[in-house]
Amino acid sequence: MALMTAKILKRVQNQLSGNIKFVFQPAEETVNGAKKMIQAGVLDAPKVAMAFGFHVWNHLPVGKIGYRYGPVMAASNQLDVLINGKQCHGAMPNEGNDTIVAAAQFIQQAQAIVSRRLKPTDSAVISFGKINGGYARNILPATVALEGIVRTFTSTVDQVIDRELRNIAAGIEKSSGVKIELSNMRTAPAVVNDPEITALAKASAERIVGADNLVEAEPSLGSEDMAYFLKKVPGCFLFIGSRNPQAVSWPPHHNPEFMIDENCLIIGVNLAVDLILSYLN
């Protein structure tokens, strides 16, 4: 979409009343590419006044465009937990510290933070995607490592979760005799759309797909390091519907069978061209 937009605007370059930068960002999925590009000066020389980005979105069918004022995607934390104990035979658990059970307790209790320690109106997710520990069925391992994510929209909720995670770790240490090392590191802030730029983008989207095909998107607990750009300059992040509208089922994001209906691409190009020209004019 960016390449085609650039090709189209190149034809009318002499008529444009401003500069346009197309950002081909590395390391987006590890949410640190934008930060490094900013440090390298991508927003300078010439200075950037506005930024916008699109995300193909299989939650919406082709022909729909999702927008939202204010927070649209969550802040991201990388959660690492290392549980250390004394290794022993599984038939004699009293001679060691069961790091497997301690890990299970930590995972289960962490899930209760969102449902029992936060206000019901606060959005957050704590998920573990990787567990590593042990090498034999009859040996209780000396260490178990957990890797997960924390997603929030506000620093207040983030602080509550961090405090409760550490309280859980302290309680499990006391009850089981293990030692727990916990790292809850922020990797990207929340994506927050600027009201004025979002209104401009919404008007462009309406011209491209019509008012009936605009969708006020729900805040997503996914994360994007577009957030770093929007911390520096006003801008907007939009969702381009990419699900085949005739499909009974369609693979979700981060699925090995993920695909898009490529008819969404021209919609993204048309939207980008319209939004850029509207802003520059």
N, C-alpha and C positions, 0 to 999 in steps of 0.2 A: 504493500500500500504506500509506503513512504517513497519507494523508488518511482512508482507511477505518478505520485503527486509531484515529485520533483521534476519529472519529465514534462508534465503538463505546464507547470509554472515556469519552467525554463523558456518555454515558447513566448511567454509574455513578460519576461524578466525586466525589460526596459520600461514596462508600464507599472511596475510594482513600486510602491512608496515605502520601502523598508527592506530589511534583511530577513532571510529565513534560514534557520539551521535545521538540518535533518540529523537526528541523533540515532546512530546505530550502536546500541549500547551492549557491551559484553556483560556477562555475569549477572544477568537479570534474575535468574532463578536462585542464585545465592544472595540476592538482595544487597550487593555491594558494588555493582558496576557503576550506578549513577553517582554514588559518593566519590568514587575515584575519578570519574570524569569531571565532576565539579572541582575537585582539588587540582585537576590538570588544566582548568580554565575554560571548560566548554561553555560556560555562561558569560564569558568575557570576550572582548575584541571581535566583533562588537558586542556590547552588553545586551543580554536578553531581557525583554520586558514582559513576555508572556510565554507560557509553555502549555502544550496540551498533548495528550496521548490517548490511544485507543487500545482496547483489549477485546479480541474476538471472544464471544461469550456464548457458550453452548446452552446456557440457561434460557436464552431467548432465541426465537426462530429468526431466520433470515428475513430482513425487511423491518425489523424492530431495532430501535436504538435506545439504550438505557442511559439515563442521566441522574444525577443527584446533587443537590446543594449540600455543602459542608462535608463531614466525614463520609467517605465512600468505601474505603478499604482499611483494614485494621493495621495497627502497629504489630511488629513481629519480634518475638524473643526466641532465642535459641536456648533450650533447656537441656543441660547435661547433669546427670546424677551418677556418681560413682559410689557404690556401696562396698565397703571393705569389712571383712570378718576373718574368722579363723577357720581354715579348711578342715574338714573331718569326713569320716565315713558316714554315708546316709543312714546306716543302721545304728549309728551311735551319735545322733545329733546333739546330745548333751555335752559332747566333747569339743564343740565348736560353736560358731555363730552362723545361723542359716541365712545367707545373703539372698537366696532365692525367695524365701518367705518374706524377708524384709522388702525386697523389690516389689513383690506382689502387694504388700500392704501400702507401700508408697504410691503405687499406681492407683489403687482403689481409693485411697484417702484423698489424693490429688483431684480426682474427679468430683468429689463432694464439695470442693472449694466453690466451683461455679454454682452448684445447685443450693448450697447451704450457707456460704459465707458472703456471697454477693447479693445485692438487691436484684429482685427478679427482672427489673428493667435494665440492668447492666448486661451488656453483651460481652462474652469472653469464651475462649476455648482453650483447654489444656489437653494436648494429645501426645501420646508416645508412639513413635513409629519404628523404634529399634530397641531391642533388648539383646544384650550379649553377656553370657555368663555360663561357666561350666564346660566340662569336656567329657564327663562320664556319667552314666545314669545313677551310679551308686556313690558319687562323691559330691558333697556340698562344697561349692567353690569358694575360694577366698575373696573373689570380687564379682560383682555384677554391675554392668554399665547400662544406663538408660539414656536414650536420646529422644527429645521431643520438642514441642513448640508451645509457646503461649501467645495468644492473640487477644488484643484489647483495643479499645478506642480512646481510652483516657489514661493519663498517668496515675490518677487516683486508684482506678481499678488495678492497674499494673502493680502498684505498691502493695495493695491488699493481697494480691495473689502471691507476690514475692514473700511477704511476711508469713502467710499461711503455709507456703511450701517449706519454709525454714522451720516453722513450728512443727510440722509433720515430721520432718527429718529429725529434729531434736527428740520428739516423742518416741520414734522408732529406735533411735540410738539407745535411749534409756531402757526401753522394754526388751530389746533383743541383744544388746551389747555390740552391735555393729558400729562402724564409723561411716558417716555419709558426707561426701564432698558434693556441694551443689553450686552450679553456675547457671544463672538466669540472665543471659546477656542480650541486650537490645540490638537487633540487627537492622531494623528499619522503623521509622515513625509511621503514624497513620497517614493515609492519603486524604487530604482535605481540599475539596474544590472551592475555588474562589467564587463568591456569588455573582459578580459582574461577568466574569469570563464564562461561568456556567450558563448564565442567561443568554450570552452571545452564542454559545455552542448549541443551546437548546433551539434558538431561532434558526440556526443553520440546519440542524437535524430536522426541524419541521419542514424546511424547504426541500430537503432531500427525500424524506420518507412520508411526510404528511403528519399532521397533529395526532391522528388516530394511531399512529405507529410509534409514538414516543411512550416510553415506559419510565415511570419514576422508580428507579432501581432501589431494592433493599440494600442496606449497608452489608458489605461482604466481609467476612472474617478472613478472607484471603489477604495477602499482603503484596505490595509492589514497591520497588524502590524508586518509582516515579515520585514517591513521597519526598525524597530528598530534593528533587527539582522544585516541587511545589512549596517546600520550606523556604526556598530562596526567591522565587518569583511567583506571581499569581498565575493560576492556570486551572485546567480542568482535565479530568480523566473520565472517558466515556466507554460504554460497553456496546460493541457491534454484534447484534444477533448473528449467530453462525450455525445454528442447528437447522437441519433440513426440515422445513415446515410440514412435509408430508410423512416424515418418519414416525413410526409408532414409538420407537425407542432410539436414543442417540447417546453414544458414549460420553461420559463426563470428562472434565479436565483432569489431567494427571492420571489418565487411564491408558494402559498399553494399546487400546484400540481407538484412542482419541483421533478425531478427524473433524474437519469443518466442511460445511457446504460452501464451496468457493464463490458462490454468487454473492457472498457477503463482502468480498474484497472490493468490488466496484463501488459498493455503498460507502465503504470506508474512504476510498479515494475521493469520491464526490463530496463527502462530508469534509474531508481535510481541505480540499481546494476551496470550498465555500467558506469555511471558517477562517482560513488564512486571509482570503480576499476581504472578507467582512471586517476582520480586525485591522488590516492595513489601511482600509478605506475609512 
